[in-house]
């Protein structure tokens, strides 16, 4: 029995159609790419022996010079490298260690020298500042002492120097004036003629000074009974204000330099245990402030 013939179309193609041999295109493309890959690999594998030998021979002079370097002598390179530091060249390690040690000592020496110079400069600046401050303090202390001497000389001319005392504390110059029957009447803030005379003797010297001045009123611990002032606070403040106003109006001292303070009986010069001590605590103090610290 004969096989049936395959049906062909008008163009002569079989039943599988014209796409049955397309794999050949993919195969031929792959073969072409593989051939190109091997050609490139072959080209990259070719080495110019002549150029390589010339490159290798260029290192021979440096290697020979490094082998001939004596201990402690200078190395070929200023910095250690992988070529110089090797087992075949032990002097390279020695030179590198010595160079590193010298460099470290130099840096430590420079640092220590810099710290010493810095410390010397700071110490010098501190000593200079302390010297200048000490000189300024001594100069101001001398100026205040001279002012106290001038005030005392003026008071001696009036015959009232025994009622005024001069002293120094951390604030500066302190002029203490006893109030009883001199500056004010008892329990009063009205200036007496003797008190005006004392202020007239002190004011010219105070006017010449640039320092701040605080007028402080102090009383004893005896309470006030009647009168215009309710207590010792009011009385001490009123007496301080009376002196400040006289310095401003009668002597033209700048009001910005003056202050008035009432202390009542809170700052006694001596204990209030006897009538004499109570009289000493009833006083007015004129404090001339120092701009620097003045030794008491």
C-alpha distance (Angstrom), angle and dihedral (degrees) to the residues before:
residue distance angle dihedral
X1 . . .
X2 3.80 . .
X3 3.82 123.2 .
X4 3.80 116.7 -111.0
X5 3.73 113.8 -106.4
X6 3.77 121.0 -114.2
X7 3.72 113.8 -107.9
X8 3.80 115.1 -117.4
X9 3.73 125.5 -163.0
X10 3.74 125.3 -132.5
X11 3.85 93.4 -84.1
X12 3.80 93.4 53.5
X13 3.88 97.3 -110.0
X14 3.78 120.1 141.7
X15 3.76 128.6 -127.6
X16 3.87 92.1 -80.7
X17 3.81 92.9 63.8
X18 3.78 132.6 -143.9
X19 3.94 94.9 -55.9
X20 3.81 96.1 67.9
X21 3.89 94.5 95.2
X22 3.85 101.1 41.6
X23 3.84 92.7 109.2
X24 3.79 87.1 75.2
X25 3.81 89.4 70.1
X26 3.79 92.6 54.6
X27 3.80 91.7 46.0
X28 3.79 93.3 50.7
X29 3.84 91.2 49.3
X30 3.81 91.4 52.2
X31 3.82 92.5 48.9
X32 3.80 90.1 50.2
X33 3.84 92.9 51.1
X34 3.81 91.8 48.3
X35 3.78 90.5 51.5
X36 3.81 91.4 50.8
X37 3.84 90.7 48.5
X38 3.80 93.0 53.6
X39 3.79 91.8 46.6
X40 3.81 90.5 53.9
X41 3.82 92.0 47.3
X42 3.77 90.8 50.0
X43 3.78 91.6 49.8
X44 3.83 91.6 50.0
X45 3.80 91.3 49.2
X46 3.82 93.9 59.4
X47 3.89 111.0 101.5
X48 3.77 127.0 -164.9
X49 3.80 98.5 -127.8
X50 3.79 92.6 -170.2
X51 3.82 94.4 57.3
X52 3.81 92.3 43.9
X53 3.82 92.2 53.1
X54 3.81 90.9 49.1
X55 3.81 90.4 51.7
X56 3.82 91.6 48.7
X57 3.80 93.8 48.1
X58 3.83 91.5 53.9
X59 3.83 89.9 72.2
X60 3.82 96.1 54.6
X61 3.87 97.5 83.9
X62 3.82 92.6 52.1
X63 3.80 92.5 47.6
X64 3.82 92.1 50.2
X65 3.84 92.4 48.1
X66 3.80 91.4 50.3
X67 3.84 91.6 51.3
X68 3.83 90.8 52.0
X69 3.85 94.8 50.6
X70 3.87 109.5 116.2
X71 3.84 122.9 -136.0
X72 3.78 111.8 -76.8
X73 3.79 92.4 13.6
X74 3.78 125.1 123.9
X75 3.77 117.9 -80.4
X76 3.77 126.3 -125.4
X77 3.77 92.8 -115.4
X78 3.80 125.0 45.4
X79 3.81 90.3 -139.1
X80 3.83 126.7 42.9
X81 3.80 115.5 -103.2
X82 3.78 139.3 -176.6
X83 3.81 90.8 -101.5
X84 3.80 95.7 50.9
X85 3.81 96.8 43.4
X86 3.79 103.3 64.6
X87 3.77 139.0 121.6
X88 3.82 91.3 -105.3
X89 3.85 91.1 58.6
X90 3.86 109.1 44.5
X91 3.84 92.2 166.6
X92 3.80 90.2 65.7
X93 3.82 90.4 63.6
X94 3.79 90.7 46.2
X95 3.80 92.8 50.3
X96 3.79 91.3 46.2
X97 3.81 92.6 51.0
X98 3.80 92.3 46.5
X99 3.80 91.1 48.7
X100 3.80 91.5 48.6
X101 3.81 91.6 48.2
X102 3.80 92.3 48.9
X103 3.80 90.7 47.1
X104 3.81 91.0 49.3
X105 3.81 92.3 48.2
X106 3.79 89.7 48.9
X107 3.81 92.2 50.8
X108 3.82 91.8 46.3
X109 3.79 90.2 47.6
X110 3.79 91.8 49.1
X111 3.82 90.8 47.8
X112 3.79 92.8 48.3
X113 3.78 90.6 45.7
X114 3.79 90.5 49.8
X115 3.80 92.0 48.9
X116 3.79 90.9 47.7
X117 3.79 91.4 48.9
X118 3.79 90.5 46.9
X119 3.81 91.6 48.3
X120 3.78 90.7 47.5
X121 3.79 91.1 50.1
X122 3.81 92.6 48.0
X123 3.80 91.6 46.5
X124 3.79 90.1 48.5
X125 3.80 91.8 49.5
X126 3.81 91.6 47.7
X127 3.79 91.6 47.9
X128 3.80 90.4 48.2
X129 3.81 91.3 49.3
X130 3.79 92.2 48.1
X131 3.79 90.7 47.3
X132 3.80 92.0 50.5
X133 3.82 91.9 46.1
X134 3.78 90.9 48.7
X135 3.80 91.5 48.9
X136 3.82 91.3 49.0
X137 3.81 91.4 48.7
X138 3.79 91.9 49.8
X139 3.79 91.7 47.3
X140 3.81 92.6 51.2
X141 3.79 92.4 44.6
X142 3.80 88.5 53.0
X143 3.83 90.8 48.5
X144 3.82 92.1 51.2
X145 3.80 91.3 46.4
X146 3.79 89.2 51.5
X147 3.82 90.0 49.6
X148 3.82 90.4 50.8
X149 3.80 90.5 50.7
X150 3.82 90.8 50.2
X151 3.83 91.6 50.1
X152 3.78 92.0 48.4
X153 3.81 91.2 49.8
X154 3.80 90.3 51.7
X155 3.82 91.2 48.7
X156 3.78 92.2 51.5
X157 3.77 89.2 59.4
X158 3.81 89.5 58.0
X159 3.82 93.8 45.3
X160 3.83 91.6 -123.7
X161 3.80 100.2 104.0
X162 3.84 92.1 108.6
X163 3.81 90.2 66.4
X164 3.82 94.2 54.7
X165 3.82 128.6 64.8
X166 3.81 130.8 -169.8
X167 3.78 128.5 -148.0
X168 3.81 144.7 151.8
X169 3.78 131.7 -127.4
X170 3.80 136.5 158.8
X171 3.80 90.1 -69.2
X172 3.79 96.0 54.8
X173 3.80 133.3 -110.3
X174 3.83 115.9 6.7
X175 3.85 120.0 -162.7
X176 3.82 111.4 -168.2
X177 3.85 119.6 -161.8
X178 3.81 120.5 -171.5
X179 3.78 110.7 -132.7
X180 3.80 104.6 -159.7
X181 3.83 108.9 112.5
X182 3.84 88.6 -26.8
X183 3.78 110.5 69.0
X184 3.81 102.3 9.7
X185 3.81 138.2 3.3
X186 3.79 117.1 -110.4
X187 3.84 112.3 -67.0
X188 3.84 90.5 -1.5
X189 3.81 137.4 110.9
X190 3.82 95.6 -157.3
X191 3.80 111.4 118.4
X192 3.82 115.5 -119.3
X193 3.83 121.4 -138.8
X194 3.80 89.3 -109.1
X195 3.79 89.2 51.8
X196 3.79 91.5 50.8
X197 3.81 89.2 50.9
X198 3.82 90.7 52.9
X199 3.80 92.2 50.0
X200 3.80 90.4 47.1
X201 3.81 89.1 56.2
X202 3.83 94.1 47.6
X203 3.81 100.8 39.9
X204 3.84 100.0 70.7
X205 3.80 90.8 57.2
X206 3.81 92.6 44.1
X207 3.80 90.3 51.1
X208 3.80 91.4 57.7
X209 3.80 93.9 53.6
X210 3.84 120.9 85.9
X211 3.81 93.1 -151.9
X212 3.79 126.9 112.3
X213 3.81 114.6 -103.0
X214 3.80 127.9 -151.1
X215 3.81 120.0 -166.8
X216 3.82 109.9 -154.9
X217 3.81 125.6 -166.1
X218 3.82 118.5 -151.3
X219 3.81 131.6 -176.7
X220 3.79 137.9 -178.0
X221 3.80 124.3 -103.0
X222 3.82 96.4 -97.8
X223 3.83 111.7 116.9
X224 3.81 119.8 -122.2
X225 3.82 118.0 -115.7
X226 3.79 113.1 -160.7
X227 3.77 126.9 -30.3
X228 3.79 129.9 103.4
X229 3.81 94.6 -60.0
X230 3.76 122.6 74.6
X231 3.80 96.8 -154.3
X232 3.77 144.9 -16.7
X233 3.81 91.3 -78.6
X234 3.76 92.3 62.6
X235 3.81 92.5 42.1
X236 3.83 95.0 50.1
X237 3.81 92.1 46.6
X238 3.80 92.6 48.0
X239 3.81 92.0 51.5
X240 3.82 91.7 50.2
X241 3.81 90.7 49.3
X242 3.81 91.2 49.5
X243 3.82 91.7 56.2
X244 3.84 92.5 45.7
X245 3.79 91.8 50.5
X246 3.81 91.1 51.0
X247 3.81 91.1 50.7
X248 3.80 90.0 51.7
X249 3.81 100.7 41.2
X250 3.79 102.3 34.4
X251 3.81 99.7 33.0
X252 3.82 105.9 26.1
X253 3.79 97.4 -126.4
X254 3.80 113.0 166.9
X255 3.84 108.6 -96.9
X256 3.82 90.0 -144.3
X257 3.80 88.6 68.0
X258 3.81 94.8 52.4
X259 3.79 134.4 80.5
X260 3.80 132.9 177.7
X261 3.82 121.9 -147.5
X262 3.81 130.7 -178.6
X263 3.82 113.8 -153.3
X264 3.81 99.5 172.2
X265 3.85 107.1 -163.9
X266 3.83 96.0 -36.1
X267 3.83 96.0 104.1
X268 3.79 108.7 42.6
X269 3.79 117.6 178.7
X270 3.84 89.6 -148.3
X271 3.83 132.3 9.3
X272 3.82 113.4 -76.7
X273 3.80 92.3 -125.3
X274 3.82 100.9 115.0
X275 3.82 134.9 36.1
X276 3.81 89.3 -114.2
X277 3.80 92.2 54.1
X278 3.79 90.7 46.7
X279 3.80 89.2 54.3
X280 3.80 90.0 51.5
X281 3.82 90.6 52.3
X282 3.80 92.1 53.6
X283 3.78 97.4 85.2
X284 3.80 147.8 117.1
X285 3.81 119.0 -124.4
X286 3.80 124.4 -157.2
X287 3.80 107.4 -157.5
X288 3.82 117.0 -163.2
X289 3.78 104.1 -160.9
X290 3.78 119.2 -137.7
X291 3.79 118.4 -137.7
X292 3.84 88.6 -144.0
X293 3.79 131.3 38.3
X294 3.78 111.4 -77.5
X295 3.79 119.3 -161.0
X296 3.82 111.6 -119.5
